[in-house]
Amino acid sequence: MNSKWFILAAVLLVLNNFSFAQQRPNIIYIMADDLGYADLSCYGRKDYQTPHLDKLASQGMKFTNAYAGAPVCTPTRTSFMTGRYPARTSIGLLEPWVPSKRDSAIGLHAADHSVAALVKKAGYETALIGKWHLGVGPSFSPLDNGFDYFFGIYTGAADYISHKGDGGKNDLYENRNPVYTKGYTTELLGTKTISFLKQAHNKPFFLSLQFTAPHWPWQGPNDPALPDSIPMSAKLMQTMGKPDAYKEMMKSLDDQVGVIMKTLDETGLAANTIVIFTSDNGGEKFSDMGPYAKMKMTVWEGGVRVPAFVRWPGKIKANTVSHQQVITMDWTATILAAAGAKTNEKYALDGIDLLPVLTANQQIVPRTFYWRIFQRRNQYAILDHNWKYIVDETGEYLFDLSVDEGERNNLITTKPAKAEELKKKYKSWEQSVLTPLPLQ
C-alpha cells in the first residue's frame, strides 16, 4: 500500500513539475547587428518597408528610449550575456574583439553567471543562433557559456555568401564543428531557427537569435561573394557597399523574422513565447539614426539609441508605447525574471527587471546609464534621466534630452554646475569597473 502511494506521489510530482515548466514562457531574444534607431519603417524609415517587424512591434510594447550597453558590438554582447556593464568583464574591454594575438587569448568565461547558464540551471533548453563575437577557442565558445546548441559565426563579420571571415577563413559553425554550406547567412539563420522551433521541446526554451544583418559587408542575397584577398576590416566597410544592397539585407532580415513568427503560430508556441527585438548599437553609413546625432562607435545618441519592442500575447497589451529608458542589461534581468532563474550573487546585475513596465505599464523610473569607448575613440558619457554629459575628442558637452534629443544645443557653459555633478558621478562609476585596454 505504501509503495502505491509512493508511486502516486512521484507521478504527481512529475506532472506538477511538467505543468510548471509548461507555464513558464519560452523566450526568444532577437538582436540585429548595427541597426540604426530609424532603420525600421515603424521607427521612421521611408525608403523601404519592414512589414513583419512592424507587425511584431504592433503586437506588443514599443520603446522610444531604448539604449545599447555600448556603441559597438562585443561590449554590448558582453552586457547582454552578463547583465552587467561591459567594462566589468575583460572581454567587454575589447571594442570590438578582433582576431589578434592578444584578443584571441581573451573571451567570455561566464559558465556560472551568463544569462544562458542561469536559465539553463532553472530548467530551460538554451540555444544561440547567429553571431557570437565573444571569443574563440575551447574555453570561450557559446557551449562553454551556458548554451546547449550553437549555429553561427564566431567573429565580428563574415561574407554573407561564402561565410568566410578575415583572411579568407571559414567562419560558420555548428556547435564546435565547421560548416561548409551554400546559402545567404540571414536565410541560413532563419532556417536553423525554424528547425529549432519545430523540434519537440519537453521543457521551455531560451533562444538567443543574433542576426548578422545589417552589419557589413553589405551584400544582398543575389550578390557575389567577396574575393578572399579582401580583409573583413573597417577599410572594407568604408569603401564597399551600396544603399540598394542595404535595402535587400533589411528585406531579408524582415522576411526571416516574419517566417519565424509564422512558425511560432503554426507550432502553437506563440501564446507562451516572449519575443524581444533590439539592436547591439547604432547604425553605420547606410543607416538612419532618425533625429539622433552621429553613429556607431560614438557615445552620442546615434551610437547608442536603438529600436526595441517586446511581444508576449495575453501579458503585454498590443499597440502600446513606453518612454521608459531601458538598456541592454535590462533585457537580461527581464529574461531571468520571466524564467524564474536565480542570479549569481557574486555578479550583481546592472540591469533591472522590466516585467512591471511590460505587463502593467508601470510609470517611468528615472535611470542613470554610463558608456565608454576607449580603443578606437576617446569618449565617455553619462545619461542621468534627461541630462547627458559627453566627453569626446572635440571637447565637453551637456545636453537636456527632454528638449534637445538631437544633442544640438550644448549647455556646457550655461550649466557648469550640472556638468560638474555628472562628471563626478561618471568618475565615481569608472572607479568600479576595469581599466581600459589600449588598442593592440
VOGU-3710 file (C-alpha; in Angstrom, 3 decimals, decimal comma):
1> mnskwfilaa> 0,000/0,000/0,000  2,794/2,387/0,946  4,597/1,650/-2,308  1,441/2,508/-4,286  1,141/5,826/-2,502  4,845/6,480/-3,117  4,435/5,811/-6,839  1,329/8,020/-6,992  3,135/10,828/-5,196  6,089/10,532/-7,569
11> vllvlnnfsf> 3,786/10,666/-10,608  2,004/13,724/-9,237  5,338/15,414/-8,594  6,478/14,771/-12,166  3,177/16,057/-13,538  3,371/19,124/-11,339  6,922/19,869/-12,473  5,901/19,341/-16,102  2,949/21,696/-15,637  5,207/24,342/-14,083
21> aqqrpniiyi> 7,659/24,004/-16,959  4,849/24,391/-19,453  3,583/27,526/-17,697  6,908/29,284/-17,843  7,313/31,182/-21,111  9,624/30,342/-23,941  11,900/33,309/-24,615  13,340/34,485/-27,930  15,803/37,366/-27,825  16,457/38,765/-31,311
31> maddlgyadl> 19,345/41,174/-31,766  20,059/42,796/-35,119  23,594/43,978/-35,862  24,308/47,684/-36,470  20,622/48,508/-36,888  20,087/52,248/-36,585  17,280/53,707/-34,483  15,148/54,602/-37,512  16,089/51,684/-39,785  12,653/50,063/-39,387
41> scygrkdyqt> 9,646/51,641/-41,054  7,779/51,602/-37,729  10,552/53,850/-36,388  10,530/56,179/-39,378  12,466/54,663/-42,305  10,933/55,948/-45,549  12,816/54,419/-48,480  11,854/50,795/-47,717  9,340/48,928/-45,571  9,770/46,313/-42,838
51> phldklasqg> 6,206/44,954/-42,574  6,941/41,848/-40,495  8,984/43,678/-37,882  6,412/46,469/-37,852  3,689/43,903/-37,189  5,711/42,347/-34,377  6,192/45,779/-32,802  2,459/46,497/-33,047  1,625/43,269/-31,227  3,341/44,354/-28,025
61> mkftnayaga> 5,202/47,255/-26,425  7,477/49,517/-28,420  10,180/51,535/-26,656  11,238/55,026/-27,706  14,111/55,358/-25,220  15,976/52,072/-25,582  19,754/52,054/-25,400  22,565/49,645/-26,204  25,018/48,732/-23,472  27,821/50,091/-25,672
71> pvctptrtsf> 28,232/51,815/-29,041  29,945/48,767/-30,545  29,391/45,050/-30,838  31,479/42,968/-28,415  30,853/45,147/-25,343  27,088/45,166/-25,895  27,017/41,402/-26,352  29,016/41,103/-23,141  26,489/43,281/-21,338  23,616/41,104/-22,524
81> mtgryparts> 25,282/37,828/-21,609  26,222/39,054/-18,119  23,540/41,637/-17,352  26,375/43,944/-16,318  28,205/46,909/-17,777  30,690/45,560/-20,328  33,623/47,184/-18,539  33,116/44,808/-15,599  34,331/41,903/-17,773  37,653/41,625/-19,640
91> igllepwvps> 36,086/40,698/-22,990  33,915/43,805/-22,699  37,031/45,981/-22,863  37,606/44,977/-26,498  35,880/47,462/-28,799  35,368/45,135/-30,584  37,113/41,766/-30,280  39,394/41,125/-33,277  41,439/38,018/-34,183  44,749/39,413/-32,909
101> krdsaiglha> 47,272/37,541/-30,772  46,206/39,366/-27,601  42,468/39,359/-28,232  42,483/35,670/-29,139  43,519/34,909/-25,558  40,509/36,815/-24,208  36,924/35,655/-24,270  33,747/35,353/-22,266  34,084/32,852/-19,454  30,746/33,081/-17,648
111> adhsvaalvk> 29,601/29,492/-17,217  28,293/30,287/-13,736  26,594/33,630/-14,374  25,698/34,154/-18,038  22,031/34,604/-18,888  22,126/31,281/-20,752  23,747/29,430/-17,852  21,282/30,814/-15,320  18,135/29,991/-17,290  19,591/26,570/-18,109
121> kagyetalig> 20,057/25,963/-14,389  16,404/26,947/-13,964  15,353/24,186/-16,355  15,469/25,825/-19,767  16,786/24,467/-23,040  19,205/27,026/-24,483  20,381/27,838/-27,991  22,355/30,552/-29,739  21,817/31,002/-33,459  23,821/33,737/-35,151
131> kwhlgvgpsf> 26,762/35,906/-34,192  28,858/35,234/-31,078  31,842/37,685/-31,177  32,830/36,953/-27,579  35,956/34,907/-28,119  37,153/31,833/-29,959  38,553/28,605/-28,606  37,727/25,680/-26,356  37,032/27,866/-23,314  35,162/30,770/-24,862
141> spldngfdyf> 32,504/29,253/-27,119  28,732/29,573/-26,593  28,761/25,934/-25,443  31,122/26,943/-22,624  28,809/29,745/-21,546  25,501/28,020/-20,973  24,187/27,235/-24,442  23,172/23,693/-25,370  23,337/24,432/-29,092  25,160/26,888/-31,354
151> fgiytgaady> 24,947/27,654/-35,052  26,557/30,767/-36,450  29,747/32,783/-36,745  32,378/33,322/-34,058  33,888/36,625/-35,206  32,595/40,105/-35,947  31,786/39,763/-39,638  31,777/37,200/-42,412  30,926/37,202/-46,088  27,167/36,589/-46,401
161> ishkgdggkn> 27,686/34,309/-49,402  30,920/32,370/-48,755  30,769/32,641/-44,934  34,472/33,467/-44,882  35,862/35,949/-42,401  39,172/37,718/-42,007  41,953/36,096/-44,032  39,521/34,070/-46,119  38,892/31,553/-43,317  35,552/29,805/-42,950
171> dlyenrnpvy> 33,549/31,257/-40,064  30,359/29,208/-39,951  29,999/26,609/-37,209  27,501/24,211/-35,721  28,414/23,597/-32,115  32,213/23,155/-32,352  32,315/21,904/-35,935  32,938/23,999/-39,054  30,085/24,024/-41,553  30,626/24,362/-45,296
181> tkgyttellg> 27,321/25,045/-46,967  25,754/27,322/-49,533  23,218/29,944/-48,659  22,768/33,563/-47,650  23,674/33,943/-43,982  20,461/35,677/-42,900  18,386/32,956/-44,540  20,511/30,179/-43,037  20,000/31,632/-39,565  16,273/31,847/-40,175
191> tktisflkqa> 16,115/28,255/-41,416  18,031/26,967/-38,378  15,697/28,898/-36,104  12,628/27,383/-37,719  14,147/23,914/-37,384  14,823/24,582/-33,708  11,259/25,770/-33,109  9,775/22,699/-34,789  11,703/20,299/-32,572  9,894/18,594/-29,718
201> hnkpfflslq> 10,573/20,583/-26,552  9,909/18,866/-23,224  10,909/21,992/-21,322  10,768/25,731/-22,005  13,464/27,193/-24,225  15,589/30,316/-24,383  16,759/31,167/-27,893  19,275/33,943/-28,457  18,912/34,806/-32,145  21,783/37,076/-33,134
211> ftaphwpwqg> 21,364/38,111/-36,766  24,472/39,432/-38,509  22,379/41,791/-40,648  22,648/44,583/-41,476  26,347/44,647/-40,447  28,877/44,970/-43,268  29,895/43,534/-45,711  26,807/44,958/-47,376  25,673/42,117/-49,625  22,208/41,172/-50,757
221> pndpalpdsi> 21,107/37,561/-51,352  21,924/37,770/-55,065  25,304/39,461/-54,761  28,558/37,572/-55,400  30,957/36,542/-52,676  33,858/38,865/-51,975  37,370/37,889/-53,126  39,272/36,052/-50,418  42,027/38,642/-50,652  39,807/41,415/-49,291
231> pmsaklmqtm> 40,085/41,584/-45,484  36,961/41,875/-43,369  38,028/45,218/-41,984  36,898/48,735/-41,250  38,575/49,778/-44,511  36,309/47,382/-46,393  33,321/48,835/-44,601  34,212/52,340/-45,751  34,966/51,510/-49,378  32,314/48,977/-50,344
241> gkpdaykemm> 28,581/48,596/-50,306  25,611/50,375/-51,861  22,287/51,595/-50,453  20,367/49,099/-52,592  22,285/46,204/-51,030  21,393/47,556/-47,594  17,720/47,565/-48,525  17,996/43,953/-49,692  19,680/42,981/-46,433  16,891/44,622/-44,463
251> kslddqvgvi> 14,253/42,888/-46,572  15,880/39,525/-45,894  16,065/40,256/-42,156  12,428/41,313/-42,103  11,327/38,295/-44,140  13,113/35,868/-41,832  11,523/37,398/-38,748  8,173/37,079/-40,500  8,676/33,374/-41,226  9,841/32,775/-37,656
261> mktldetgla> 6,733/34,469/-36,237  4,573/32,404/-38,593  6,291/29,243/-37,351  5,520/30,209/-33,757  1,852/30,443/-34,739  1,849/27,170/-36,668  3,536/25,226/-33,871  1,253/26,628/-31,190  4,203/28,234/-29,401  3,263/31,872/-29,922
271> antiviftsd> 0,870/32,214/-26,998  3,510/31,246/-24,455  6,587/32,843/-26,026  8,147/36,188/-25,189  9,819/37,789/-28,215  12,262/40,649/-27,645  13,752/42,556/-30,585  16,531/45,143/-30,466  19,968/46,077/-31,875  23,500/45,854/-30,495
281> nggekfsdmg> 24,320/49,529/-31,188  23,562/52,374/-33,534  23,874/52,113/-37,276  26,570/52,612/-39,902  26,805/54,683/-43,068  23,629/53,337/-44,740  21,573/53,519/-41,561  19,011/56,079/-40,484  19,511/57,294/-36,926  16,393/59,454/-37,034
291> pyakmkmtvw> 16,840/62,723/-35,119  19,901/61,473/-33,251  23,458/62,686/-33,642  26,348/60,644/-35,042  26,521/56,856/-35,299  28,043/53,571/-34,157  31,387/53,842/-32,322  30,317/57,067/-30,586  28,617/57,690/-27,247  26,266/60,207/-28,834
301> eggvrvpafv> 22,618/59,222/-29,197  23,062/57,926/-32,733  25,635/55,448/-31,452  23,657/54,041/-28,540  19,929/54,713/-29,097  18,306/51,628/-30,652  14,875/50,279/-31,576  13,339/47,793/-29,143  9,980/46,087/-28,693  8,553/43,087/-26,879
311> rwpgkikant> 5,610/40,782/-27,612  4,002/38,435/-25,091  0,420/37,561/-26,053  -2,040/37,926/-23,201  0,557/39,582/-20,965  1,668/42,672/-22,874  -1,032/44,816/-24,449  -0,741/45,303/-28,187  -0,010/48,717/-29,681  1,494/50,127/-26,504
321> vshqqvitmd> 4,385/52,565/-26,403  6,725/53,135/-23,469  9,025/56,093/-22,958  10,853/54,306/-20,145  14,619/54,480/-20,543  15,942/50,925/-20,908  19,345/49,426/-21,693  20,698/46,073/-22,889  21,325/44,752/-19,368  17,625/45,206/-18,574
331> wtatilaaag> 16,722/42,540/-21,124  18,995/40,139/-19,254  17,329/40,890/-15,925  13,878/40,630/-17,511  14,623/37,265/-19,119  15,910/35,889/-15,825  12,802/37,112/-14,006  10,430/35,688/-16,616  12,240/32,343/-16,482  12,204/32,208/-12,693
341> aktnekyald> 16,002/31,966/-12,724  18,185/32,939/-9,798  21,107/35,286/-10,273  24,650/34,614/-9,121  25,198/36,890/-6,113  28,884/37,261/-6,974  27,905/39,048/-10,181  25,286/41,649/-9,301  23,194/42,764/-12,261  23,316/46,332/-13,516
351> gidllpvlta> 20,029/45,853/-15,356  16,522/45,909/-13,904  13,529/43,643/-14,442  11,171/45,329/-16,915  8,212/43,000/-16,398  6,317/45,638/-14,355  6,737/48,062/-17,255  5,817/45,479/-19,876  2,820/43,872/-18,192  1,413/46,738/-16,112
361> nqqivprtfy> 2,788/49,777/-17,982  4,430/50,947/-14,769  5,259/54,629/-14,533  8,630/55,800/-15,747  11,530/55,172/-13,382  14,470/57,625/-13,570  17,616/55,872/-14,801  21,334/56,553/-14,969  23,446/54,951/-17,721  27,180/55,039/-18,467
371> wrifqrrnqy> 29,126/54,488/-21,686  32,803/54,456/-22,516  34,693/53,751/-25,720  38,462/53,951/-25,445  40,296/51,824/-28,013  39,250/53,493/-31,273  37,854/56,659/-29,745  38,418/58,646/-26,580  34,858/59,135/-25,403  32,655/58,650/-22,406
381> aildhnwkyi> 29,152/59,701/-21,395  26,649/59,594/-18,580  22,893/59,851/-19,037  21,153/60,830/-15,799  17,430/60,772/-16,536  17,217/63,566/-19,145  20,653/65,105/-18,647  23,544/63,805/-20,724  27,196/64,718/-20,278  29,661/63,733/-23,028
391> vdetgeylfd> 33,415/63,984/-23,355  34,903/63,162/-26,744  37,889/64,118/-28,876  36,378/67,540/-29,583  35,514/68,643/-26,067  32,839/68,546/-23,363  29,104/68,609/-23,959  25,980/68,849/-21,835  22,506/68,266/-23,215  18,985/68,295/-21,825
401> lsvdegernn> 17,414/65,479/-23,846  13,913/66,385/-22,671  14,031/69,379/-25,027  17,042/68,535/-27,212  17,090/64,841/-28,073  19,193/65,574/-31,151  22,072/66,872/-28,995  22,318/70,170/-30,848  22,367/72,756/-28,020  25,473/72,398/-25,866
411> littkpakae> 24,800/73,745/-22,355  28,313/73,166/-21,014  28,946/76,895/-20,456  25,476/77,815/-19,204  25,032/74,873/-16,798  28,547/74,290/-15,394  27,282/73,015/-12,029  25,177/70,314/-13,688  28,108/69,304/-15,891  30,402/69,012/-12,873
421> elkkkykswe> 27,792/66,960/-10,994  27,519/64,470/-13,848  31,270/64,352/-14,374  31,812/63,419/-10,724  29,106/60,783/-10,940  30,744/59,268/-14,012  34,207/59,273/-12,412  32,788/57,505/-9,368  31,283/54,809/-11,607  34,544/54,445/-13,522
431> qsvltplplq> 36,297/53,516/-10,289  34,027/50,457/-10,053  34,936/48,970/-13,449  38,053/47,642/-15,169  40,762/49,870/-16,606  40,532/50,242/-20,409  42,826/48,207/-22,650  44,771/50,117/-25,320  44,289/49,134/-28,934  46,840/46,488/-29,931
//
